[in-house]
Amino acid sequence: MKTYFLLPLLALLAMPASAAKMTMPSDAPKSYEAECASCHMAYPPGLLGQKNWQNIMSGLDKHFGTDASIDAKTESEISQWLLKNAATKQKYSAFAPENRITKAPWFIRKHDEVRSDVWKRAGVKSPANCSACHADATKGNFDEDSIRIPAK
């Protein structure tokens, strides 16, 4: 009888830890790291929903102010992988305005206590620089217990 109460309790205790992990799928194509991470962190695809990834990949010639065009084969490979691994939980799959992770409702909620001057620090530069505060961001670990905000 105790087991019936213990299992739901353990599941509830595990939820915050799993929410902080958005692991990078192990089947990431080499082209994703080569093309995308050459300019910014290779974001785990589960941070955005399919519609956002479709928009991003169909507008690489105007990728946040830069021409990030790639050949059609590579674009198709990366697009298929992003769509396959896009967010499915409503929390993360809700449409992010301007296709920016930093404008997604979940991101804003999670970072609401960060003062605007912190984003401007030389060690941070912008909200899109996840690795500045989350040491294991490239692995998809955004655990609040491991955050280290640069002092400058």
C-alpha positions in Angstrom: 0.0 0.0 0.0 2.9 2.4 0.8 4.2 1.9 -2.7 1.1 3.5 -4.2 1.9 6.7 -2.3 5.7 6.6 -2.7 5.8 6.3 -6.5 3.8 9.5 -7.3 5.8 11.3 -4.7 9.1 10.2 -6.3 7.8 11.3 -9.7 6.9 14.7 -8.4 10.4 15.1 -6.8 12.1 14.2 -10.1 10.1 16.7 -12.2 12.1 19.8 -11.5 15.4 18.1 -12.3 14.2 16.7 -15.6 12.7 20.1 -16.6 16.2 21.6 -16.3 17.6 19.1 -18.8 17.0 19.5 -22.5 19.6 17.0 -23.7 21.2 17.3 -27.1 20.1 14.2 -29.0 22.9 11.8 -29.7 22.0 11.6 -33.4 22.9 15.2 -34.1 24.3 15.4 -37.7 27.9 16.6 -37.9 26.6 19.4 -40.1 24.6 20.9 -37.2 27.7 21.4 -35.1 29.8 22.5 -38.1 27.3 25.0 -39.5 25.3 26.3 -36.5 27.9 26.1 -33.7 30.4 28.0 -35.8 28.6 31.2 -34.9 26.7 30.4 -31.7 26.0 27.6 -29.4 24.4 24.6 -31.0 21.1 24.9 -29.2 19.3 21.7 -28.3 16.4 21.4 -30.7 13.9 20.8 -27.9 14.1 24.4 -26.9 11.8 25.4 -29.8 8.8 23.9 -31.5 8.6 22.7 -35.1 7.1 25.9 -36.5 10.0 28.0 -35.1 12.6 25.6 -36.5 10.9 25.6 -39.9 10.9 29.4 -39.9 14.6 29.6 -39.0 15.7 27.0 -41.5 13.6 28.6 -44.3 15.1 32.0 -43.6 18.8 31.3 -43.4 19.6 34.1 -45.8 18.3 36.5 -43.2 19.4 34.6 -40.1 19.1 37.2 -37.3 20.8 39.8 -39.5 23.3 37.5 -41.1 23.4 35.4 -44.2 23.8 31.9 -42.9 22.8 30.1 -46.2 24.0 26.6 -46.6 23.7 24.1 -49.5 20.4 22.4 -50.0 21.6 18.9 -48.9 22.9 20.2 -45.6 19.9 22.4 -45.0 17.6 19.4 -45.6 19.7 17.2 -43.2 19.7 19.8 -40.4 16.0 20.7 -40.9 14.8 17.1 -40.7 16.8 16.5 -37.6 15.6 19.7 -35.9 12.0 18.9 -36.7 12.3 15.3 -35.5 13.7 16.6 -32.2 11.8 19.8 -31.7 9.9 20.4 -28.5 6.8 18.4 -28.0 5.9 19.6 -24.5 3.5 22.5 -24.7 5.8 24.5 -22.3 8.6 24.5 -24.9 6.7 24.1 -28.2 4.6 27.3 -27.8 5.5 29.7 -30.6 8.5 31.9 -29.8 8.1 35.4 -31.3 10.7 36.3 -33.9 11.8 32.6 -33.7 14.0 33.6 -30.8 14.5 31.2 -27.8 15.0 34.2 -25.7 11.4 35.5 -26.5 9.7 32.2 -25.8 7.3 32.4 -22.9 9.1 29.7 -20.9 12.5 31.5 -21.3 11.0 34.7 -20.1 9.4 33.0 -17.1 12.6 31.2 -16.2 14.7 34.3 -16.4 12.3 36.9 -15.0 14.6 37.5 -12.0 17.6 38.4 -14.1 18.2 42.1 -14.1 18.6 43.8 -17.5 22.1 45.0 -16.6 23.3 41.4 -16.2 22.5 40.6 -19.9 24.9 43.5 -20.9 27.9 42.3 -18.9 31.0 41.5 -21.0 30.9 37.9 -19.7 27.3 37.4 -20.7 26.7 39.8 -23.8 23.1 38.7 -24.4 20.3 36.4 -23.2 21.2 34.1 -26.2 24.6 33.3 -24.7 23.4 30.4 -22.6 26.9 29.1 -21.9 27.8 32.3 -20.1 25.8 31.2 -17.1 25.0 27.6 -17.8 28.3 25.7 -18.0 26.8 22.6 -19.4 24.4 24.3 -21.8 25.9 22.7 -24.9 25.0 19.3 -23.3 21.4 20.6 -22.7 21.8 21.0 -18.9 20.2 24.2 -17.7 19.9 23.1 -14.0 19.4 26.1 -11.8 21.8 24.6 -9.2 24.7 24.9 -11.6 24.2 28.5 -12.7 27.3 30.7 -12.5 26.5 34.3 -13.5 29.7 36.2 -14.5 30.4 39.2 -12.2 31.6 41.3 -15.0 
